[in-house]
Amino acid sequence: MGFMFLRNMGNTACVSEKLPENNLTVITEFFLLGFQVSQCLRILLFSLLLVVYCGTICGNLLIITLVSTSKNLHTPMYFFISQLSVSDIILPTDIVPNMLHILLNNGGTISFKNCIFQLYVFCASEVFECLLLTVMSYDRYVAICNPLRYTSIMTGGHCMILTVICWMFGWFIVLIDVMEAASLNFCEHNIIDHLFCDFVPLLELACSDTFIIHLELYLLSIPVLIIPTTIIIMSYTYIVLTVLKISSSTGRQKAFSTCSSHLIVVSIYSWTIFIVYIIPTKGRTLTTSKILSLLYTVFTPLINPIIYSLRNADIRKAVQKTVDFVNYSVHCMHY
């Protein structure tokens, strides 16, 4: 087999493999353009994303540590929050390091296998988070609408089963579509005008028929987006109706405060996904699409622990106890 270079950009070459038996040129590497802006702006973006990524990892690790070590947080709600933090670590770790490399080098190559793997981890994490947010809305529904049965319904075993189902469903349901994408022929262009390997820009480069994959993606939206969204809307409808029946304003405020953080996270996640994938992209520039993609891949995983920390008294208390313990330990060591 012979090799040829499809495109040279700077000092980087994108490699392809030519098959003599059918005269097809099969792409073995893609070139991610990233943001084609000035060097100063790219350095600024690099610094911003690096700070956000470090903050995301630290914030979510803090949530996981607090939930694991603080007995006051050993409840179903905080268990689900810790699992959300795990997903919020996996998603940016899959995207950001390579994105930082692209920003520094004004673009960069990614092998076909690594591109497919990045796509798989990205999609699986997004599906898991969507399903987990649905489970969390059901947890809040049971806690507010059926408080007397909450401990018998949301047991530790049930919470573990629901979480495992979300993880397995997230990692296995997208496997079919990703394998279908991996089997496509990419034989003409290898330039992806995006920040990472996503389905839409990847399928646009395919020179084989993508009708089946598009059909599968539309069908996948039923269990991943439509059904979860319906469950979340129904859960919060019943929650609002139940809370409005509470006579005291203090009771209503307390009931709303227990689910306000989750509702904010759901709203941010749903609207970013809706804007990027549902609203027609006609008239939208590629730069706008890239900026929007940063919202749910980079900034949302940072916002989630901040929201739960600022709006949740139990987590604030756990943080304060941890800080006090550390200060006390340092003080004892000093003396």
Residue pairs with C-beta under 8 A, 6 or more apart in sequence:
1 17
1 18
1 19
1 20
2 17
2 18
2 20
3 15
3 16
3 17
3 18
4 16
4 18
4 25
5 13
5 14
5 15
5 16
6 14
6 15
6 16
6 25
6 27
6 189
6 190
7 13
7 14
7 31
7 190
7 191
8 14
9 31
9 107
10 105
10 106
10 107
12 31
12 105
12 107
12 108
12 109
13 109
14 27
14 29
14 30
14 31
14 109
14 190
14 191
15 28
15 29
15 109
16 25
16 26
16 27
16 28
16 29
16 187
16 190
17 25
17 26
17 28
18 24
18 25
18 26
19 25
19 26
24 185
24 187
25 187
25 188
26 185
26 186
26 187
27 112
27 186
27 187
27 190
27 205
28 111
28 112
29 109
29 110
29 111
29 112
29 190
30 109
30 110
30 111
30 112
30 115
30 186
30 190
30 191
30 192
30 197
30 205
31 107
31 108
31 109
31 110
31 190
31 191
31 192
32 98
32 102
32 107
32 108
32 109
32 110
32 192
32 194
32 195
32 196
32 197
33 102
33 107
33 191
33 192
33 193
33 194
34 42
34 99
34 102
34 103
34 106
34 107
34 108
34 195
34 290
35 41
35 42
35 45
35 103
35 195
35 287
35 290
36 106
36 107
37 45
39 106
42 103
42 104
42 106
43 103
45 103
46 100
46 103
46 104
49 96
49 99
49 100
49 103
49 294
49 298
50 100
52 298
52 299
52 302
53 92
53 96
53 100
53 298
55 302
56 88
56 89
56 92
56 298
56 301
56 302
56 305
57 89
57 92
57 93
59 85
59 302
59 305
59 306
59 309
60 85
60 86
60 88
60 89
60 301
60 304
60 305
61 85
61 89
62 305
62 309
62 319
63 81
63 82
63 85
63 305
63 308
63 309
63 315
64 82
64 85
64 86
66 73
66 315
66 318
66 319
66 322
67 73
67 74
67 78
67 79
67 81
67 82
68 82
70 318
70 321
70 322
72 314
72 317
72 318
73 314
73 315
73 318
76 139
76 154
76 156
76 159
77 136
77 139
77 140
77 143
77 258
78 314
78 315
79 159
79 163
80 132
80 135
80 136
80 139
80 159
80 163
81 136
81 308
83 132
83 163
83 166
84 129
84 132
84 133
84 136
84 265
84 304
85 304
85 305
87 125
87 128
87 129
87 132
87 301
88 129
88 300
88 301
88 302
88 304
88 305
89 301
90 121
90 125
91 121
91 122
91 125
91 126
91 129
91 297
91 301
92 297
92 298
92 301
94 118
94 121
94 122
94 125
95 118
95 122
95 195
95 196
95 297
95 298
96 297
96 298
98 108
98 110
98 118
98 196
99 195
99 196
99 298
101 108
102 108
102 195
110 118
110 197
112 186
115 197
115 202
116 178
116 181
116 182
116 197
118 196
118 197
119 178
119 181
119 197
119 198
119 199
119 202
120 174
120 175
120 178
122 196
122 197
122 198
122 297
123 174
123 177
123 178
123 199
124 170
124 171
124 174
125 170
126 273
126 296
127 169
127 170
127 173
127 174
127 224
128 166
128 167
128 169
128 170
128 171
129 170
129 269
130 224
130 225
130 228
130 269
130 273
131 165
131 166
131 169
131 170
131 224
131 228
132 163
132 166
133 228
133 232
133 262
133 265
133 266
133 269
134 228
134 231
134 232
135 162
135 163
135 166
136 262
137 231
137 232
137 235
137 236
137 259
137 262
137 266
138 231
138 235
139 154
140 235
140 236
140 239
140 258
140 259
140 262
141 235
141 236
141 238
141 239
142 149
142 150
142 153
142 154
143 150
143 154
143 258
144 239
144 242
144 243
144 255
144 258
144 259
145 238
145 239
145 242
146 153
169 223
173 220
173 223
173 224
174 220
176 216
177 199
177 213
177 216
177 217
177 220
180 212
180 213
180 216
181 199
181 202
181 203
181 206
181 213
184 203
184 206
184 208
184 210
184 213
185 206
185 207
185 208
186 205
186 206
186 207
187 207
188 205
188 207
189 205
190 205
191 205
192 201
192 202
192 205
193 201
193 286
194 201
194 286
194 289
194 290
194 293
195 290
195 293
195 294
195 297
196 293
196 297
198 293
199 213
199 217
200 277
203 210
203 213
203 214
225 273
229 270
232 266
236 259
236 263
239 255
239 259
242 255
243 252
243 255
243 256
244 252
246 252
246 255
257 311
260 311
261 307
261 308
261 311
261 312
264 307
264 311
265 303
265 304
265 307
265 308
268 300
268 303
269 296
269 300
272 292
272 295
272 296
272 300
273 296
275 292
276 289
276 292
276 293
276 295
276 296
281 289
308 315
309 315
309 316
309 319
310 316
